[in-house]
């Protein structure tokens, strides 16, 4: 009598590998969600800047042009004054648009790295006659005196945070001096933005943050988490604010 043929055994399933793959997939999905939230917030901010800046300035220029057409018939001697006002509006519009273009596509960042992009940013901001004193300090442990290139996402996030923090200080803090410091050690990269403005109550802002009403802080916090960094905020009413981000250097 022939012996029974052995049945094919089902393939062994590596439970540990399956769990790890599921965990990695969940991590990728969470990071993608964070990225989309950051990008959505950035688009909202740019839309608000366009509405509050160039759009309003263009409307003002149109009013001056209409006034000029009336003055040409009634009082031509005042036309030169209106043209001077329009030149100022054009200059401000150009400044606002260049600032937003820098936010959308920082070419200096793509070509030369974070330190070069911050130098360009400070140079652009200094062109605004109403801007406070702006300082940039770059420190590193490299013999060539340059900050090492980081991965693209880290450089973009740190640059956007610097832009957003400085813009907030310009608009709301009433600071006379804003200092940006970029420091690289053997293992970490630290970005610090400090102003001597009016400051704020950190606990109160964090309380609003937990209610998702402090969108500026929420945006910065999510961007820092996106690159695995650490965020620290120190502020004293009447004495200014310091925001620091530390990430592991490449």
For each residue, the residues with C-beta under 8 A, 3 or more apart:
1:
2:
3:
4:
5:
6:
7:
8:
9:
10:
11:
12:
13: 18
14: 17 18
15: 18 19
16: 19 20
17: 14 20 21
18: 13 14 15 21 22
19: 15 16 22 23
20: 16 17 23 24
21: 17 18 24 25
22: 18 19 25 26
23: 19 20 26 27
24: 20 21 27 28
25: 21 22 28 29
26: 22 23 29 30
27: 23 24 30 31
28: 24 25 31 32
29: 25 26 32 33
30: 26 27 33 34
31: 27 28 34 35 226
32: 28 29 35 36
33: 29 30 36 37
34: 30 31 37 38 222 225 226
35: 31 32 38 39 226
36: 32 33 39 40
37: 33 34 40 41 222
38: 34 35 41 42 157 219 222 223 226
39: 35 36 42 43
40: 36 37 43 44
41: 37 38 44 45 215 218 219 222
42: 38 39 45 46 103 160 219
43: 39 40 46 47
44: 40 41 47 48
45: 41 42 48 49 164 219
46: 42 43 49 50 100 103 104
47: 43 44 50 51
48: 44 45 51 52
49: 45 46 52 53 96 100
50: 46 47 53 54 55 100
51: 47 48 55 56
52: 48 49 55 56
53: 49 50 56 57 93 96 100
54: 50 57 58 93 96 97
55: 50 51 52 58 59
56: 51 52 53 59 60
57: 53 54 60 61 89 92 93 96
58: 54 55 61 62 93
59: 55 56 62 63
60: 56 57 63 64 89
61: 57 58 64 65 86 89 90 93
62: 58 59 65 66
63: 59 60 66 67
64: 60 61 67 68 82 85 86 89
65: 61 62 68 69 86
66: 62 63 69 70
67: 63 64 70 71 82
68: 64 65 71 72 79 82 83 86
69: 65 66 72 73
70: 66 67 73 74
71: 67 68 74 75 76 78 79 82
72: 68 69 76 79
73: 69 70
74: 70 71
75: 71 78
76: 71 72 79
77: 80
78: 71 75 81 82
79: 68 71 72 76 82 83
80: 77 83 84
81: 78 84 85
82: 64 67 68 71 78 79 85 86
83: 68 79 80 86 87
84: 80 81 87 88
85: 64 81 82 88 89
86: 61 64 65 68 82 83 89 90
87: 83 84 90 91
88: 84 85 91 92
89: 57 60 61 64 85 86 92 93
90: 61 86 87 93 94
91: 87 88 94 95
92: 57 88 89 95 96
93: 53 54 57 58 61 89 90 96 97
94: 90 91 97 98
95: 91 92 98 99 124 127 128
96: 49 53 54 57 92 93 99 100
97: 54 93 94 100 101
98: 94 95 101 102 124
99: 95 96 102 103 124 125
100: 46 49 50 53 96 97 103 104
101: 97 98 104 105
102: 98 99 105 106 120 121 124 163
103: 42 46 99 100 106 160 163
104: 46 100 101
105: 101 102 110
106: 102 103 109 110 117 120 121 156 159
107: 110 111
108: 111 112 116 117 119 120
109: 106 112 113 114 116 117 155 156 159
110: 105 106 107
111: 107 108 116
112: 108 109 115 116 117
113: 109 116 117 146 147 149 150 155
114: 109 117 118 147 150 155 158 159 182
115: 112 118 119 138 146 147 182
116: 108 109 111 112 113 119 120
117: 106 108 109 112 113 114 120 121 155 159
118: 114 115 121 122 136 138 159 162 180 182
119: 108 115 116 122 123 136
120: 102 106 108 116 117 123 124
121: 102 106 117 118 124 125 159 162 163 166
122: 118 119 125 126 134 135 136 180
123: 119 120 126 127
124: 95 98 99 102 120 121 127
125: 99 121 122 128 131 134 166 170
126: 122 123 131 134
127: 95 123 124
128: 95 125 131
129:
130:
131: 125 126 128 134 170
132: 170 175 176 177 178 195
133: 176 177 178
134: 122 125 126 131 166 177 178 179 180
135: 122 177 178 179 180
136: 118 119 122 179 180 181 182
137: 179 180 181 182 183
138: 115 118 147 181 182 183
139: 181 182 183 184
140: 145 146 147 148 183 184
141: 184 185 186
142: 145 146 147 148 184
143:
144:
145: 140 142
146: 113 115 140 142
147: 113 114 115 138 140 142 182 184 189
148: 140 142 184 249 250
149: 113 155 250
150: 113 114 154 155 158 189 247 249 250
151: 154 155 250
152: 155 156
153: 156 157 226 227
154: 150 151 157 158 189 227 247 250
155: 109 113 114 117 149 150 151 152 158 159
156: 106 109 152 153 159 160
157: 38 153 154 160 161 223 224 226 227 229
158: 114 150 154 155 161 162 189 191 227 245 247
159: 106 109 114 117 118 121 155 156 162 163
160: 42 103 156 157 163 164 223
161: 157 158 164 165 191 193 220 223 224 243 245
162: 118 121 158 159 165 166 180 191 193
163: 102 103 121 159 160 166 167
164: 45 160 161 167 168 216 219 220
165: 161 162 168 169 193 220 243
166: 121 125 134 162 163 169 170 178 180 193
167: 163 164 170 171
168: 164 165 171 172 173 216
169: 165 166 172 173 175 178 193 195 197 241
170: 125 131 132 166 167 173 175 178
171: 167 168
172: 168 169 197
173: 168 169 170 195 197 198 199 240 241
174: 197 198
175: 132 169 170 178 195 196 197 240
176: 132 133 196 197
177: 132 133 134 135 195 196
178: 132 133 134 135 166 169 170 175 193 194 195
179: 134 135 136 137 192 193 194 195
180: 118 122 134 135 136 137 162 166 191 192 193
181: 136 137 138 139 190 191 192 193 194
182: 114 115 118 136 137 138 139 147 189 190 191 192
183: 137 138 139 140 189 190 192
184: 139 140 141 142 147 148 188 189 190 249
185: 141 188 189 190 249
186: 141 249
187: 248 249
188: 184 185 246 247 248 249
189: 147 150 154 158 182 183 184 185 246 247 248 249
190: 181 182 183 184 185 244 245 246
191: 158 161 162 180 181 182 244 245
192: 179 180 181 182 183 242 243 244 245
193: 161 162 165 166 169 178 179 180 181 242 243
194: 178 179 181 240 241 242 243
195: 132 169 173 175 177 178 179 240 241
196: 175 176 177 239 240
197: 169 172 173 174 175 176 240 241
198: 173 174 237 238 240
199: 173 235 236 237 238 239 240 241
200: 204 205 235 237 241
201: 204 205 235 237
202: 205 206 233 234 235
203: 206 207
204: 200 201 207 208
205: 200 201 202 208 209 214 217
206: 202 203 209 210 214 217
207: 203 204 210 211
208: 204 205 211 213 214
209: 205 206 212 213 214 217 218 221
210: 206 207
211: 207 208
212: 209 215 218
213: 208 209
214: 205 206 208 209 217 218
215: 41 212 218 219
216: 164 168 219 220
217: 205 206 209 214 220 221 233
218: 41 209 212 214 215 221 222
219: 38 41 42 45 164 215 216 222 223
220: 161 164 165 216 217 223 224 231 243
221: 209 217 218 224 225 231
222: 34 37 38 41 218 219 225 226
223: 38 157 160 161 219 220 226 227
224: 157 161 220 221 227 229 230 231 245
225: 34 221 222 228 229
226: 31 34 35 38 153 157 222 223
227: 153 154 157 158 223 224 247
228: 225 247 248
229: 157 224 225 245 246 247
230: 224 245 246 247
231: 220 221 224 243 244 245
232: 242 243 244 245 246
233: 202 217 241 242 243 244
234: 202 241 242 243
235: 199 200 201 202 240 241 242
236: 199 239 240
237: 198 199 200 201
238: 198 199
239: 196 199 236
240: 173 175 194 195 196 197 198 199 235 236
241: 169 173 194 195 197 199 200 233 234 235
242: 192 193 194 232 233 234 235
243: 161 165 192 193 194 220 231 232 233 234
244: 190 191 192 231 232 233
245: 158 161 190 191 192 224 229 230 231 232
246: 188 189 190 229 230 232
247: 150 154 158 188 189 227 228 229 230
248: 187 188 189 228
249: 148 150 184 185 186 187 188 189
250: 148 149 150 151 154
